Amino acid sequence: MISLARMAGIVAAGLTIWVAVDLYRPVHQDLRYFDPVAVGKSETTMWRAYYDHDRLKLFGELTALLRTQYGMPFWRSTASAFHAAKAAVVFQRGDYQGALPDLKAYYESILRSSTSHFRPDSAAKLELEWWIVHRERDRHGAGDLQKSLADLQAEIYELPAARFAEHGRDRAEAMRLRDAGEDWSRIEGLLVASWSSLHREVTR
């Protein structure tokens, strides 16, 4: 009979191999193909979790999104969600630049899991830029948030930012409604519209 200790060692070795394969095996997901309705609804859930300071729900929702919509293996989605959630928490505390390393790691993981060729450094900086513009909206013009959101997608999809103007406009409006305390159903509708617009642009 196999001893309990040996069985535990076999299980541990198997788990280690699974994690390593999940994290490092090549994955070539085309980021253009996703369900925009599912992404819009998922983002709404994540926003609610973020503002409720529900870190576990935020983490779980992002992990599921990365697996179901962007084709990441289980452990890679877990590691990626950890970096994104940590960046959000650090930023929420007011340490803007402290959030950048985890945002970079997050986008590096997306790049490794896709057929894309964007620059993760640039994507991370653009992500952080719109976070800052949104938080410091009183110091920015009306169109700055919309522009920064469009610029991020232009980097990821390697297309002109003008193609993502509608995406940026609807997503920025959803943020405005959230800040004004509007009903979450209206916010979700705008987020679904925003991701649907992006989906049309990248798949046409």
Backbone hydrogen bonds, N-H to C=O, Kabsch-Sander energy under -0.5 kcal/mol:
donor,donor_aa,acceptor,acceptor_aa,energy
7,M,3,S,-2.5
8,A,4,L,-2.4
9,G,5,A,-1.9
10,I,6,R,-2.3
11,V,7,M,-2.4
12,A,8,A,-2.5
13,A,9,G,-2.4
14,G,10,I,-2.5
15,L,11,V,-2.5
16,T,12,A,-2.3
17,I,13,A,-2.3
18,W,14,G,-2.4
19,V,15,L,-2.7
20,A,16,T,-2.5
21,V,17,I,-2.8
22,D,18,W,-2.7
23,L,19,V,-2.4
24,Y,20,A,-2.1
25,R,21,V,-2.4
27,V,112,R,-0.9
29,Q,113,S,-1.9
31,L,29,Q,-0.8
33,Y,30,D,-1.7
34,F,32,R,-0.8
39,V,35,D,-2.3
40,G,36,P,-2.4
41,K,37,V,-2.3
42,S,38,A,-2.3
43,E,39,V,-2.6
44,T,40,G,-1.8
45,T,41,K,-2.0
46,M,42,S,-2.3
47,W,43,E,-2.7
48,R,44,T,-2.3
49,A,45,T,-2.2
50,Y,46,M,-2.6
51,Y,47,W,-2.5
52,D,48,R,-1.5
53,H,50,Y,-1.2
54,D,49,A,-2.9
55,R,53,H,-1.2
58,L,54,D,-2.2
59,F,55,R,-2.6
60,G,56,L,-2.5
61,E,57,K,-2.5
62,L,58,L,-2.1
63,T,59,F,-2.3
64,A,60,G,-2.1
65,L,61,E,-2.2
66,L,62,L,-2.6
67,R,63,T,-1.6
68,T,64,A,-3.0
69,Q,65,L,-2.5
70,Y,65,L,-0.8
71,G,67,R,-0.7
72,M,66,L,-2.3
77,S,73,P,-2.6
78,T,74,F,-1.9
79,A,75,W,-2.5
80,S,76,R,-2.6
81,A,77,S,-2.5
82,F,78,T,-2.0
83,H,79,A,-1.9
84,A,80,S,-2.3
85,A,81,A,-3.0
86,K,82,F,-2.6
87,A,83,H,-2.3
88,A,84,A,-2.1
89,V,85,A,-2.2
90,V,86,K,-2.8
91,F,87,A,-2.6
92,Q,88,A,-2.4
93,R,89,V,-1.2
94,G,91,F,-2.3
95,D,90,V,-1.8
96,Y,94,G,-1.3
99,A,95,D,-0.7
99,A,96,Y,-1.3
100,L,97,Q,-1.0
103,L,99,A,-1.7
104,K,100,L,-2.6
105,A,101,P,-2.2
106,Y,102,D,-2.2
107,Y,103,L,-2.3
108,E,104,K,-2.3
109,S,105,A,-1.8
110,I,106,Y,-1.8
111,L,107,Y,-2.4
112,R,108,E,-2.3
113,S,109,S,-1.0
113,S,110,I,-0.5
114,S,111,L,-1.5
115,T,29,Q,-1.8
123,A,119,R,-2.6
124,A,120,P,-2.5
125,K,121,D,-2.1
126,L,122,S,-2.4
127,E,123,A,-2.4
128,L,124,A,-2.4
129,E,125,K,-2.0
130,W,126,L,-1.9
131,W,127,E,-1.8
132,I,128,L,-2.4
133,V,129,E,-2.8
134,H,130,W,-2.4
135,R,131,W,-2.4
136,E,132,I,-3.0
137,R,134,H,-1.2
139,R,136,E,-2.2
140,H,137,R,-1.4
144,D,141,G,-1.3
145,L,141,G,-0.5
147,K,143,G,-2.2
148,S,144,D,-2.4
149,L,145,L,-2.2
150,A,146,Q,-2.0
151,D,147,K,-2.6
152,L,148,S,-1.6
153,Q,149,L,-1.5
154,A,150,A,-2.1
155,E,151,D,-1.8
156,I,152,L,-2.1
157,Y,153,Q,-2.8
158,E,154,A,-0.9
159,L,154,A,-1.1
163,R,160,P,-1.7
164,F,161,A,-2.0
165,A,162,A,-1.3
168,G,164,F,-2.6
169,R,165,A,-2.6
170,D,166,E,-2.6
171,R,167,H,-2.2
172,A,168,G,-2.4
173,E,169,R,-2.2
174,A,170,D,-2.0
175,M,171,R,-1.8
176,R,172,A,-2.1
177,L,173,E,-2.5
178,R,174,A,-2.0
179,D,175,M,-2.5
180,A,176,R,-1.5
181,G,178,R,-1.4
182,E,177,L,-2.8
186,R,183,D,-0.7
187,I,183,D,-1.4
188,E,184,W,-2.7
189,G,185,S,-1.9
190,L,186,R,-1.8
191,L,187,I,-2.2
192,V,188,E,-2.6
193,A,189,G,-2.1
194,S,190,L,-2.5
195,W,191,L,-2.4
196,S,192,V,-2.0
197,S,193,A,-2.1
198,L,194,S,-2.0
199,H,195,W,-2.3
200,R,196,S,-2.1
201,E,197,S,-2.0
202,V,198,L,-2.3
203,T,199,H,-1.3
204,R,200,R,-0.9
